[in-house]
Amino acid sequence: MNRFFVDENISRAKTLDTSFYTDNALFNDMKEILFVPSWQFIGNTELVQDNGNVYPFYLLEKYLDEPLVLARDKEGHIRLLSNVCTHRGNVVVDKPCKANNLRCKYHGRLFHLDGKFLSMPEFKEVENFPTVEDDLKQVACYRWGKWLFASLGNKLLPGLYLKEMIERVGWLPLNDFVFHDELTREFTVKAHWALYCENYLEGFHIPFVHAGLNAVIDFGNYTTELFKYSSLQLGIAKDDEACFDLPRSSPDYGKKVAAYYFFVFPNMMFNFYPWGLSVNIVNPIGVQESKIFFYTYILDGSKYNSGAGADLDTVEFEDEEVVENVQRGIQSRFYKHGRYSVTREQGTHHFHRIIASFLNQ
């Protein structure tokens, strides 16, 4: 039997073989198998707020490490482009700036802000030039509210990943969420990226690991919903803890929702609280190392750092400790597979099933 087979029946299923978390070759293979086809969070429209703004970045730096550049052209359209010159492969833009065009500093090749080739010195004698291959490659970019997502593969539609989240919280005033860069956090976790995701995907550990969160969440009414490439954990508030003022149109109307915990495969978490949104991105670095980025968007400052969305740094440190211990444990010669709680680990089972489906294609 395939070592990465995960039975669809959670009551019979075993977890992924531990080699998934320890094999360096497999870790590298996941770049093309899982991450290139996926959609990745790249930030918000304020990165290129004005016409002519240009913002270079590396998608999943130190893993995919793909040089990209976000640009708002003269008509106000946001473009996502390869940031690699089509002449000799130089990185075109090295820092955020305002520009009329994109000029490569190596040999002067010039591009429009939509990526179209404009000019190139000393190329009059070159035959069949320019062609579309001399344009900067357009990269698939999807916008939801003010948030932007990119896909290098551009084969799977963004709706497969984001549809259920968009529909569930679409009643929120998305454009009123304000990014607070001073609240951005970066954590280094000595563990495989998937172990961090698995920990997020089950609330089973909350009473044992997160005393503060457990005090405000009604664990007995904690539920998980599964979708194609995403899932939702619904946190219900205890007593008079902070909760959403839900509209009648919401399927959750009448519930004391303290948090919507959306996981989007393979590595993104969108945590909606009454005060706003915490976006958590898991960036693989090595087979035993990950970077976790927290991006904070505040909707109601008077509720910030309250209820289920309080003291998130402490929750993170508690998660780091247990995930790093799991990374040490799975390297044991005595451990190959685990089993799932049928009532509490549906999200982790679902995550493993998606991974196995990609691996076995």
C-alpha positions in Angstrom: 0.0 0.0 0.0 1.2 3.6 -0.7 2.9 4.9 2.4 1.0 8.2 1.9 -2.5 6.6 1.7 -5.0 8.1 4.1 -8.3 6.3 4.4 -11.3 8.5 3.7 -13.0 6.9 6.7 -11.5 8.8 9.7 -12.4 6.0 12.1 -10.1 3.6 10.1 -7.5 6.1 9.0 -3.9 6.4 10.0 -1.9 9.7 9.8 0.8 10.3 7.1 3.9 8.3 7.3 6.5 10.2 9.3 8.9 10.3 6.3 6.7 13.1 5.0 8.1 15.3 7.8 11.7 14.1 7.7 12.6 13.5 4.1 14.6 16.4 2.6 13.9 15.3 -1.0 10.2 15.2 -0.4 10.3 18.5 1.3 11.7 20.0 -1.9 9.3 18.1 -4.1 6.4 19.8 -2.3 7.3 23.1 -3.9 6.0 22.0 -7.3 3.4 19.5 -6.0 1.6 21.5 -3.4 2.7 25.1 -3.4 3.0 26.1 -7.0 -0.6 25.2 -7.9 -2.0 26.9 -4.7 -3.0 30.4 -4.0 -0.8 32.4 -1.7 -1.5 35.5 0.3 0.7 38.5 -0.8 -0.7 41.4 1.2 -3.1 44.2 0.6 -3.7 46.8 -2.1 -2.0 49.5 0.0 1.3 48.0 -1.0 0.8 49.9 -4.3 -1.7 52.6 -3.1 -1.0 55.1 -5.9 -0.6 54.9 -9.6 3.0 54.2 -10.5 3.7 52.4 -7.2 5.9 49.4 -7.5 6.5 46.7 -4.8 9.0 43.8 -5.3 8.9 40.7 -3.1 9.8 37.0 -3.1 6.9 34.6 -2.9 7.5 32.3 0.1 11.1 33.6 0.5 13.7 30.8 1.0 11.3 28.2 -0.2 9.6 29.0 -3.5 11.7 32.1 -3.5 10.0 33.4 -6.7 10.9 37.1 -7.5 7.7 39.0 -8.2 6.7 42.6 -8.5 3.4 44.2 -7.8 2.7 47.4 -9.8 -0.2 49.8 -10.1 -0.2 51.2 -13.7 -1.2 54.7 -14.9 -4.8 53.6 -15.2 -4.9 52.3 -11.7 -4.9 48.6 -12.6 -2.9 46.3 -10.2 -0.5 44.0 -12.1 1.5 41.1 -10.7 4.6 40.3 -12.8 7.7 38.3 -12.8 10.5 40.4 -11.5 13.1 38.8 -13.7 14.4 40.5 -16.8 13.8 38.6 -20.0 17.3 39.5 -21.3 19.7 37.9 -18.9 17.6 37.0 -15.8 18.5 40.0 -13.6 16.1 41.0 -10.9 14.5 44.2 -12.3 13.2 46.0 -9.2 15.1 45.8 -6.0 13.1 48.1 -3.7 9.6 49.7 -3.5 9.4 52.9 -5.5 7.3 55.0 -7.8 8.1 54.7 -11.5 6.8 55.4 -15.0 8.3 52.2 -16.3 10.4 49.2 -15.1 14.1 49.4 -16.2 16.6 46.7 -15.7 19.8 48.1 -14.1 22.0 45.5 -15.8 21.6 46.4 -19.5 18.8 48.9 -19.6 15.9 46.8 -20.9 12.7 48.8 -20.3 9.2 47.5 -19.6 5.8 49.1 -19.2 4.1 48.8 -15.8 1.9 46.1 -17.3 5.0 44.1 -18.2 5.0 44.7 -21.9 8.5 45.1 -23.5 9.2 48.8 -24.3 12.8 49.1 -25.5 16.3 47.7 -25.4 19.6 49.4 -26.3 22.0 47.8 -28.8 19.5 45.3 -30.1 18.7 46.7 -33.6 20.5 43.8 -35.3 18.6 41.0 -33.4 16.2 39.1 -35.7 12.6 38.3 -34.8 12.7 40.7 -31.8 10.8 41.6 -29.7 8.3 38.8 -29.2 5.9 38.1 -26.4 8.7 36.1 -24.7 10.4 39.5 -24.1 7.5 40.7 -22.0 7.6 40.2 -18.2 5.5 37.2 -17.4 2.1 38.1 -16.0 1.4 36.1 -12.8 -2.2 35.2 -11.7 -3.4 37.6 -9.1 -6.8 37.5 -7.3 -8.3 40.2 -5.2 -10.8 39.8 -2.4 -11.7 43.1 -0.7 -8.3 44.7 -0.2 -6.4 41.4 0.0 -4.3 40.0 -2.8 -3.4 36.4 -3.7 -1.0 34.9 -6.2 -0.7 31.6 -7.9 2.4 30.5 -9.9 0.6 27.5 -11.4 -2.6 29.3 -12.4 -4.4 25.9 -13.0 -6.7 25.8 -10.0 -9.2 28.6 -9.7 -9.1 30.8 -6.6 -12.7 29.9 -5.8 -11.6 26.3 -5.0 -9.5 27.6 -2.2 -11.3 30.8 -1.0 -15.0 30.5 -2.0 -16.4 29.3 1.4 -14.5 31.9 3.4 -15.6 34.7 1.1 -19.2 33.6 1.3 -19.2 33.0 5.1 -17.8 36.4 6.2 -18.7 38.4 3.1 -21.1 40.5 5.2 -18.2 42.1 7.0 -17.1 45.6 5.7 -13.9 44.3 4.2 -12.6 47.6 3.0 -12.8 49.0 6.5 -10.1 46.6 7.9 -7.0 48.6 8.6 -3.5 47.0 8.3 -1.2 47.7 11.3 2.3 47.0 10.3 3.6 47.7 13.9 1.7 44.6 15.0 3.3 42.3 12.4 5.1 39.4 14.0 7.6 36.9 12.7 8.3 33.6 14.5 10.8 30.9 13.8 9.6 27.4 14.6 11.9 24.4 14.6 9.4 22.2 12.9 8.1 21.0 9.5 5.5 23.4 8.1 2.8 20.7 7.9 3.1 20.0 11.7 2.4 23.6 12.4 -0.7 23.5 10.2 -1.9 20.3 11.7 -1.7 21.8 15.2 -3.9 24.7 13.9 -6.4 22.4 12.4 -7.7 20.8 15.5 -9.1 22.3 18.7 -8.5 19.1 20.5 -5.4 20.5 22.2 -6.9 23.7 23.4 -7.8 22.5 27.0 -4.4 21.0 27.4 -2.2 23.7 25.8 -4.0 27.0 25.8 -5.4 27.8 29.3 -6.2 31.4 28.4 -8.0 30.6 25.2 -9.9 27.7 26.8 -11.2 30.2 29.4 -13.1 32.2 26.7 -14.0 29.4 24.2 -16.9 27.0 24.7 -15.0 23.8 23.9 -18.1 21.7 24.0 -19.6 23.6 21.1 -16.3 23.9 19.1 -17.0 22.6 15.5 -15.1 22.0 12.3 -16.5 22.3 8.7 -14.6 20.8 5.7 -14.5 22.1 2.2 -12.5 21.3 -1.0 -9.2 23.0 -0.1 -10.1 24.8 3.1 -11.8 24.3 6.5 -13.5 26.3 9.2 -13.3 25.9 12.9 -16.0 27.8 14.6 -15.2 29.1 18.1 -18.2 29.9 20.3 -17.8 32.3 23.2 -18.4 31.5 26.8 -20.6 33.7 29.0 -20.3 37.4 28.1 -17.0 37.1 26.1 -16.6 39.2 22.9 -18.6 37.8 20.0 -19.7 38.9 16.5 -22.9 40.9 16.0 -24.1 38.7 13.2 -26.6 39.8 10.6 -29.8 37.7 10.0 -28.4 36.6 6.6 -25.5 34.8 8.3 -25.9 31.0 8.6 -24.4 31.5 12.1 -27.1 34.0 13.2 -28.1 33.3 16.8 -24.7 31.8 17.8 -22.2 33.5 20.0 -19.4 33.3 17.5 -16.1 34.4 19.1 -13.9 33.5 16.1 -13.9 32.2 12.6 -10.7 30.1 12.1 -10.3 29.5 8.4 -7.5 27.3 7.1 -6.8 27.6 3.4 -4.6 24.8 2.0 -1.7 24.4 2.1 -0.4 27.0 4.6 -2.7 30.0 5.3 -4.8 30.9 8.3 -7.4 33.6 8.4 -8.6 34.3 11.9 -11.6 36.6 12.1 -12.4 38.1 15.5 -14.9 40.8 16.5 -12.0 43.3 16.5 -10.7 42.3 13.0 -8.4 39.8 11.3 -5.1 38.0 12.0 -3.6 36.4 8.9 -1.1 33.7 9.7 1.2 32.5 6.9 3.4 29.4 7.4 6.5 29.7 5.3 8.6 26.5 4.9 12.3 27.1 5.3 13.8 23.7 5.9 12.5 20.2 6.7 12.7 21.1 10.4 12.2 24.9 10.2 9.4 27.2 9.4 8.7 31.0 9.6 5.3 32.0 10.8 4.1 35.5 9.9 1.2 37.3 11.7 -0.4 40.2 9.9 -3.0 42.3 11.8 -6.0 44.1 10.4 -8.1 46.0 12.8 -11.8 46.7 12.2 -12.9 47.8 15.7 -10.0 49.1 17.9 -12.2 49.2 21.0 -12.4 45.4 20.9 -8.8 44.7 20.1 -7.0 42.1 22.1 -10.2 40.8 23.7 -12.0 37.5 23.8 -10.6 34.6 21.6 -8.4 37.2 19.8 -6.6 38.2 23.0 -2.9 37.7 23.7 -2.1 35.9 20.4 1.6 36.0 21.0 1.2 33.8 24.1 -1.0 31.4 22.1 1.7 31.3 19.5 4.5 30.5 22.0 2.4 27.7 23.5 1.8 26.2 20.0 5.5 26.5 19.1 6.5 24.5 22.2 4.2 21.6 21.4 4.9 21.6 17.7 8.7 21.5 18.2 8.3 18.6 20.6 6.3 16.7 18.0 9.1 17.4 15.4 11.5 15.7 17.8 9.1 12.9 18.6 8.3 11.9 15.0 12.0 11.1 14.4 11.7 8.2 16.8 12.3 4.8 15.3 9.3 3.6 17.3 6.7 6.0 15.7 5.4 5.8 12.1 1.7 6.6 12.2 -0.9 7.9 14.5 -4.8 7.7 14.6 -7.4 10.4 14.6 -10.1 11.4 17.1 -13.3 11.1 15.0 -14.9 14.0 16.9 -12.0 16.4 17.2 -9.4 15.8 14.4 -11.5 16.1 11.3 -9.5 19.1 10.1 -6.2 17.3 10.4 -7.5 14.2 8.7 -8.9 16.4 5.9 -5.5 18.1 5.5 -3.7 14.8 5.3 -6.2 13.6 2.7 -5.6 16.6 0.5 -1.8 16.1 0.8 -2.1 12.4 -0.1 -4.3 13.3 -3.1 -1.6 15.6 -4.5 1.2 13.2 -3.8 -0.6 10.3 -5.5 -1.7 12.1 -8.7 
